[in-house]
Amino acid sequence: MRVGIMGGTFDPIHYGHLVTAEAARVELELDEVVFVPTGDPPHKTYAVTEAKHRYLMTVLATLTNPYFSVSRVDMDREGKTYTIDTIRDLRAIYGPEVELFFITGADAILEILTWKSPEELLRTCVFVAASRPGHSLDRIQEVLGGLYTNNKDRIRLLQVPALAISSTDVRERVADGRPIRYLLPETVAYYIAKTGLYREHNSGSGGHTTTEDPVAD
């Protein structure tokens, strides 16, 4: 069995995340892609929206794809959330025989050496670096150098359709009263409207500062 892992704050989840997950599923012949909303991610620099809202939006966004699921492993863990903790927990759930593919942005993987336990990460899962607007996959080879060359079987490059959508832009649009239709699923847009999320700039009820978020905004 081959399982893709899509971790991130998803604040909110949008079509860029969904397109990347589906592209990885098809290209890598994954049996499932599990979305993992972070609890208290250590690399973000704004107040992250309360986890229950981000979880529910992710569930709503993935309901129509039978290959997508959503996990609470990061949300239910106390303290800071690191990628290695996510991988360890999912490895325990899925078992040693399952091949795990961690889907991340091409920009995020350039920082992999700054993440907690990078050597263990490369041993326990395959990293999938997805292209993003403004971030060339070629730069991964240039920046990572020997790390990439020596781990080509553990770092896969994935070209995905270029959608210039970001969670930051969605939040700012909501705060400014601008439309967000066609940037994310209608179910998520409806949830945002009903709950009043993002009506103020830099809004979010998490109130913590964070740093390691593998899935780009």
Protein Blocks (a to p, Z undefined) as FASTA:
>chain_A
ZZdddddfklacdfklmmmmmmmmmmnopabdcddddfbdckbcbdcddfklmmmmmmmm
mmmpmkbccdfklmmpgcjddfklmmmmmmmmnopkbccdddddfklmmmmmmpghkllm
mmmpccdddddehiafklmmmmnmmmmmmmmmmmccdddddddbdfklmmmmmmnopafe
hkacfklmmmmmmnopakaghiajklpacfbdfbaZZ
